[in-house]
């Protein structure tokens, strides 16, 4: 069975855009013309145009039609989680500690809580080919009776750690990346004996009310990192 006709419409218009037959700002053939060309209903044509719009190929102006979108040439997509990311290859995680703490002023401010609110702290080491390449620490809001299963935490991503309390699709995430000099504790864990810098990924999770529910810091050895994104 072949692809639905609306997929053929999508692929044909993409081909015209990618070959510069249709340029940014050009008008996409009107719905009536596409209906006649492909022998389909307006609903089928609109389904194809909706896909092209969602993928950033076209935009619509009510009452006028659809136009080829100017590409965002400086936009790249970066896929990231602690265990599978474009920074380096992590093949093993070791749990160092899971404990309940009282936050200091800085952490309480990051999580928008008072200093008498309990927080779960999780510390791990990530390895590549037997060598420690990243030091990972996570802070999660603690709720009374919240189960802490160390075996599950050891290999889990940050999002998976909170999946029991909040559906992953309801999570909002913010990421920031910086270069930092490690303190003595991190140097010891990562076998660093000189002034090697770290690439530190800060990941903050929010619930659907835009309130922080956790914050994590993963510090990668500077000689193991490789950061890459894609414009696709």
N, C-alpha and C positions, 0 to 999 in steps of 0.2 A: 504493500500500500504506500502511495506517495505522500509527501507532506501536504497538509491542508493548503488551499489556494492562498489564504492570507499570509502564510509563510513565504510562498513564492513572490507575493507582492513585496514583502519585506526584503527578501534577498535581492530582488531585481532593483529596487530603489537604492539599497546599500551599494550594489555594484556600480550604479550610475554615479553615486556620490564619491565612492572610493576611486573611480576612474576619472573624476573631474568632469564627467558629462553633465552632472548637476553640481553647481558650485554654491558656496554659502550665499544665501540671499535669494537664490533662484526659487521659482515657484514649483512645487510638486504638482504633477497633473491632478486636476480636480477629481473629486469623488465620482462624478458622473462619467468622466473619461476613463477612470480606472475600472468602474463597473462594466463599461462596454468592452474595454480591452481584455479583461479577464473573464467576462461572462458570469459575474457574481453579483450578489446583492450589496447594497450600501453597508449593511451590518458587517459583512465580511471585509470590505474595504476599510471600514473604520477600525476593525480589530487590528489589521495590519498597520495602519497609520498610528494607532495607539502604541504598538510595540516600538515603532521607529521613534516616536516621541519619547517614550520611557528610556530608550537607549541613547538619547541625545542626538539623533540624526536630523530630526525636524522639529519645528514648533508651529503651532497653529494660531492664527489671528481670526477671532470670531467674525463671521460675515465676509471674510476675504479668502481664506484658504490656508494651505500649509506651505511652509518654506523650509529650505535647507538651513540647518543650524550652523553657525560658525563654530568650529571645534575649539574646545578649551585645550590649547596646545601645552599649557603648563600644568595640567592636572594629571596626577598619577594616583593609582590605587595601591595601597600598601596593605597586604594581608598579614595579620599578626596574632599569634597566641604564643604562650611561653614554650610549648612543646613542638610547635610546627610553625616556623617563621622564616622570613628571608634574611634574618640577621646572622644566624649560624645554625648548625645542626645539633640538636639536643637528642641524645639517645638514651639517657637515664636520668632519673631524679632521685635524690636522697633527702628524706625528711630529717631536719635537724631538731626542730622544736615546734610544738603546738602548745600554746599557753594562753591564759586569759589575763589581760593586763588592764591597768588604769591608764588612759592616754595622757601624754604630756600636753602642754598648751598648744603646740603646733599641730599635733595629730588631731586633737579635739576640734581645732578650728577647721582643718581639712575635712573632717567628717561631719561638721556642723552639729556637734554634741557637747554636753557638759563634761567636765573632767571626772565626774563620778559615774559615768556610763562605762560599762565593761566592754572591752574590745578583744577579739580573738587575734592573736599574732601567730602567723605561720612562717617558719623559716625553712628554706630548702637550698640544696645545691644541685645544679644541673651539670651533666657531664657530656663530653664528646670524646669518643675513643678512649675512655678511661681517665681523661683529664678533667678537672673541674674548670668550667668555662663561665659559669654565671652564678651569682648569689641572688636569691629571690626571697623577698619578704612581703607578706600580705597582712593587711589589717581589715577585719570584718566586724561589723556591728554584732554584738552578742545579744541573743534573746534567751531568756531563762528556759531551760529544757532543750535548748538547741543541741542536736546530736553532733558529736565530733568524732568522725571515724577516720583515724589516722591513715589506715590502709588506702582509703579512697582519696584522701587529700594528697598523698604523696605524688601521684601521677596526674592529678587533675589540673585543668586550666582554671584561671580565676573565675570565668563565667560558670564553669561546672561546679565550683565550690558553693555558689549561691543558688544553683538551680532548684534545690529543694524548697527554698523559701520564695523564689520568684522565677517565673518562666523566663527562659533565655531570651525569647523574642520581646519581652517587656523591658529588657535592660537597655539603658543608654550608656555609652562609653565615651570617655575622652582620653586621648593618648598624648603624651609629650615625650620628646627624646632629647637628652642632653649629654654632654661629655663631662665627667667628674673624676677627680683624683680620689682613690679609695682610702678609707681609714684603715687602721692597723688590723682590725678584726677581719675585714673583707679581704685584705691582702693575704692574711694567714689562710683563710678558706680557699682562696683562688691561687695559692702558691705564687704570689707576686713578690719579687724581691727588689724591684726598682721603681721608677716613677711612671709606670704604665698607666695610661688613662683608661677609664671605663666608659662604655656607652650605657647610659641608664635610661630604661624605658619606664615611665610612670603611667600607670593605667588606673583610671578612676571609674567606678561603676555607680550608676544612679538608677533609682526605681522610676516607675512611670509618673511619679509626682515630682521628678527632678531633684530628689533628695539623695545625697551620697549614702551608699550602703557598704562601700569598701574602697580601699586604695592599696595599690601594690607597686613595688619597685623591683625591677629585675636589672641587675648590674652585670653587664657582659664584659669579659676581658677584651681590651682594645685590639689585641692581636688575633682574635678569633672571629671578629665581626665582619659582616658583609650586608650592607643595607641596599635593597633594590625594590623598585616598584614598577608598575606597568601602566602604559597609557591606554591599554585596551579597555 
